[in-house]
Amino acid sequence: MAAVVEAKNITKAFGGVKAVDDVTVSVEAGEIHAVVGENGAGKSTLMRILSGIEFPDSGQVMVEGKEIENSAKDSIDAGISLVHQELSLVPEMTVAENIYLGGFPTSAGFTKRKEMKKFAQETLDEIGVQVDIDERISRLSVALRQFVEIARAIARKPKVLILDEPTASLTPAETDYLLSMLERLAKQGLAIIYISHRIPEVFRLCHNVTILRDGKLVYVSEIKKTTPQEVINQMVGRELKLDLESRRDAKPGDVVLSAVGIKAPGVNDVDLEVRAGEIVGLGGLVGAGRTELIRAIIGADNKTAGNVHITVDGKRQQITSYMSAMRNGVAYVPEERRVDGLAMTMSVTDNVYLPNRKDLAASGVINPAKAAKVAKELADRVGLRPPEIKREAGQYSGGNQQKIVIAKWLHKRPSFVVLDEPTRGVDVGAKAEIHRLVKELADQGTAVLVVSSDLPELLELSDVIHVVRDGKIMGTLDGAKADEKQVMGLAAGEKLVEA
């Protein structure tokens, strides 16, 4: 069968570094084709070229045998639709307006709203999603926003649908629904290119897989002729096993964090302790109140009741605001790194400088040499690749961005570290490195609190697991003995039965 879309010998360089190096990929009608690789492997650049957002230095993009010009409009007109990892909806516009954004049906300069709403509803019906077309995007859950983004792509009647990490923010149930939707669309003849770091999803959904490494195509296979371990090894260029049986020998010390009677929007009277050298995990479903709890604890959001204290070197200090938390050795790695964790247009050095101004400046003036030295040391410590400290944070891949967020706190030698979804949207290699950093912090005596929707991650890292539901801790598990069934049972409201 002839390919619907083909990228032929695509090469693209940025600043002399080849992001994509002579890569060829083709996808047939009805095929779901995975493109995987570590962060920075060139996947997103290749997809941006396919969709006309970036221009290749050399090579061709063909749709049904016809070369398309290098522009987003030409790619859309040729039948290519891209759903970005970072959603691009307009929050204060309605579902219907977002689905037809840039293509409203008009008459005499006025939008034909009745026709627009009819078409939007038909598109949502086509993909099997129920949502009020008059609702504002800002009022929708993350999952519904993702489905509206897909509906906007489908409304263009594409021949090729490209999805970049579409399940990164979805619950397991929402992920199942999305994968079933994509299977239905493929059976209708749509060619789908699927980018994901979640290898089980790739093996459940896709027919073929292409692997990129350092911008080069290194492996192509039918899914049924390969294995998850082989795909991971090809991605990282070495054998990498994420062994959940290998656990650190935790030796918790004195209580560092003490939170008592915490109440806040979405949080209902929670007590929590974390000890020096201990990793405490917060499990539960998306929307259970985990993020709300940790933000109330560290003062990032207001609480309505309760007290929080940090004890370091025998000194007990009350946390009343985020600034007081920082002054007392609290480091926070937020869920939305691009919004809350980094200044995307600033360099690695400048991002490192922000929480370390007191140490890296004299009389309010930054010491460039000292800041650069510290940034380079931290970049090496977290395994930033490439370790270009003058490079803008936004030019790095997701996994490397997360390393920068972690790195900027390490110079302060924090006594208490809070990580919210620390490896969301990062590849298996970066995930292993971040896990190493988290364990290293705990081994050095740091108290660590981790929120994660990734159950294997939660079980690998945590010494103690508190499962949150409806803003309350529903049960506590020994991290060394817990399993996924116990965590999900508590998250779903089952009572904990002691063995």
C-alpha positions, 0 to 999 in steps of 0.5 A: 500500500502506498504511503499517505505521508512520507518524510524523505531524507529530512535534515534540520540544524540549529546553530550548527547542531543537527536536530534531525539528520537524514531521517525518512519516515512513511505512514500508510492509511489506517496505520498508527506509527510510533515515533519514539526517542529520548528528549532531544532525539529530534522527534518534535522537530521532525513533526514540526517540519511535517506540519510546516512549522519548521523548514527543513534544510534538506529533504522533502515532505510528500502527501499522497505522492505530492511534495508540499511547500514549507508552510503550516498552511500548505501542510494543513491544506495537504491534510496534515494536522498536528496536536502539540504536547503543549495545548494551544486552546484559547481559555476564554473562548468556547469549545465551538469557537476553539474547534473552528479557530481561524476558520469560522464560517462567515457571511458578510463579515459576521460569524455564522454561529449556528453553522459553526456550532453545528459543525463543532457538535458533529466533530465531537460526535465523530470522535465520541466526546461529550462536552458542552460546545458553549462551555469556556475552555477555562472551565474544562478539565485537562482531559476534555481540553485534550479531546477538544484539541484533537477535535480541532485537528479532526475538524480539518478533515486530515489525512494524517494526524500527528499527536505529541505526548497526548496522554501526558496529563491524563488518568489511566481511564482517560488514556484508555478512552483516548487510545480507543478513539485513535483505534477507531479513527485509524480503522476509518483510514486515518494515518496517525503518527504517535509520539509517546514516552509511554512504551506500554501505550506504544505496544498496545496501540501502534502497528510500527515504530521508528526510533530516533537517537541524536537526530538520526534514525536508528531503528524501524520495526513492526511492533509485533516483531520487537519488544519493549526492552529492545525499544528502550535499549535502542532509544538510549543506545545502551541497555537500560533496565528500570529495576523496581526491585532495586530499592535504597536502604532508607534510614529516616532521621528526625522530623523535618516537615510537620503539617497539622490540620491543613485545610484549603480549597480541595484539602480537608484536614490533613496531617503529614510528616516527612523525616530527614532522609525519607522519601514520602510519596503522595498517590491518588487520582488526578484531582484528588487534592495532592497538588492542592495539599503540597501547595498549601503546605509550602505556602504557594497557595493560601490555606484556611486552617492548620500549621506547618513547621520546618525543623533543621539543626534543631531549629523549628520555624513556622512556614507562613508563606512561600517566601518563608518556606524558601528562606527555611530550605524548601525547594519546589519542583512544580507540576507545570515546569514551563509555566511555574518552574522556568523562565523559558526565554532566559538562559540556564545560568539566569534560571539558576541565578533566580533562587540563588541571588543572595549567594551569586550577587554582591550588593544586588549585582550578579557576579557573572563568573560565579554564576556561570561556574555554579550553573556549569557545576549543576548542569554537570551534576544533573546530566544536562545534555548538552550542558550549554549554560548560555542556552535558553531553557525553552530550547531544551527538551522536556526532560532537560528542562526538568533537570534545570528546574531541579538543578536551580535548587541544588546549590541551596542544599535544601532541607526539604524538597517537594516534587510534583509529577517529576518525570511527566513527559520525559523519556526513560533515560531522563527518568532514570537520571531524575530518579537517581537525583531524588534518591541521592538527595534523600541519601544525603539526609534531605526530606523529600515529598513526591507527588506522582500519577506514575505508579511504578515511579511512586513504588520505586521511589517512596519509603512511605506512600500516602494515598489521597482521595477527596482531599484526605489521606485515605490510607498509608502504605509501606513503600517497600511492600506496597503494590499498584493494586493497593494504591489504586484501591485506596485511590478508588475508595476501598478500605485498606485491609491489613495483611 
